[in-house]
Amino acid sequence: MTRPSRMEIEVRRMLETRPAPIPAGLSLRAAARGARLLRRRRVVRGSGWLLLVALVLVFTVWMAVAQPWDMPPAKTTPPVDDW
């Protein structure tokens, strides 16, 4: 029979010892933190969508008012030859 390796001895020693005690209320604090993170993520996502909709609305109104596809009016008047 071969001797167990040092790593195996360490693992066996860790498995034989008692686990560290868990602080009271840890699960409640973890659940509260998770709820806070979800709420924050939901607010950020909602704000992003609201910003996107506002930008699309502003862009649409600008396109309707400015009509950038039209040619700008001429800066000079054509010469008058009737005189």
PAGUKE-40634 format. One record per residue (C-alpha): residue in three letters; x, y, z; residue number from 1. Coordinates in steps of 0.1 Angstrom, whole numbers. Layout:
N
SITE   type    east   north      up   seq
SITE    ala       X       Y       Z   NUM
...
***
This chain:
83
SITE   type    east   north      up   seq
SITE    met       0       0       0     1
SITE    thr      13      34      -9     2
SITE    arg      15      63      15     3
SITE    pro     -11      90      10     4
SITE    ser       1     122      -5     5
SITE    arg       4     154      15     6
SITE    met     -25     169      -3     7
SITE    glu     -47     139       5     8
SITE    ile     -38     142      42     9
SITE    glu     -47     179      42    10
SITE    val     -81     172      25    11
SITE    arg     -89     144      50    12
SITE    arg     -79     167      79    13
SITE    met    -102     194      66    14
SITE    leu    -131     170      61    15
SITE    glu    -128     156      97    16
SITE    thr    -128     190     114    17
SITE    arg    -160     208     122    18
SITE    pro    -171     235      98    19
SITE    ala    -170     271     109    20
SITE    pro    -202     284     125    21
SITE    ile    -224     305     103    22
SITE    pro    -234     339     117    23
SITE    ala    -270     343     127    24
SITE    gly    -291     361     102    25
SITE    leu    -267     356      73    26
SITE    ser    -294     342      51    27
SITE    leu    -316     372      58    28
SITE    arg    -288     397      50    29
SITE    ala    -280     378      18    30
SITE    ala    -316     378       7    31
SITE    ala    -320     415      15    32
SITE    arg    -288     423      -5    33
SITE    gly    -300     402     -34    34
SITE    ala    -333     420     -34    35
SITE    arg    -315     454     -33    36
SITE    leu    -293     443     -63    37
SITE    leu    -324     432     -83    38
SITE    arg    -343     464     -75    39
SITE    arg    -313     485     -85    40
SITE    arg    -308     465    -117    41
SITE    arg    -345     469    -125    42
SITE    val    -344     507    -120    43
SITE    val    -313     510    -141    44
SITE    arg    -328     490    -169    45
SITE    gly    -361     510    -168    46
SITE    ser    -341     542    -168    47
SITE    gly    -322     531    -199    48
SITE    trp    -354     522    -217    49
SITE    leu    -370     555    -207    50
SITE    leu    -339     574    -220    51
SITE    leu    -340     554    -253    52
SITE    val    -377     562    -259    53
SITE    ala    -371     599    -251    54
SITE    leu    -342     600    -275    55
SITE    val    -363     584    -303    56
SITE    leu    -391     608    -296    57
SITE    val    -368     638    -297    58
SITE    phe    -352     626    -329    59
SITE    thr    -386     620    -345    60
SITE    val    -399     655    -336    61
SITE    trp    -366     670    -349    62
SITE    met    -370     651    -382    63
SITE    ala    -406     663    -386    64
SITE    val    -398     700    -378    65
SITE    ala    -364     705    -394    66
SITE    gln    -369     682    -424    67
SITE    pro    -331     678    -430    68
SITE    trp    -337     660    -463    69
SITE    asp    -349     693    -480    70
SITE    met    -325     716    -497    71
SITE    pro    -317     747    -478    72
SITE    pro    -329     780    -493    73
SITE    ala    -305     798    -515    74
SITE    lys    -284     825    -498    75
SITE    thr    -283     848    -528    76
SITE    thr    -311     859    -551    77
SITE    pro    -309     853    -588    78
SITE    pro    -299     882    -610    79
SITE    val    -327     904    -623    80
SITE    asp    -325     909    -661    81
SITE    asp    -357     928    -667    82
SITE    trp    -342     963    -661    83
***
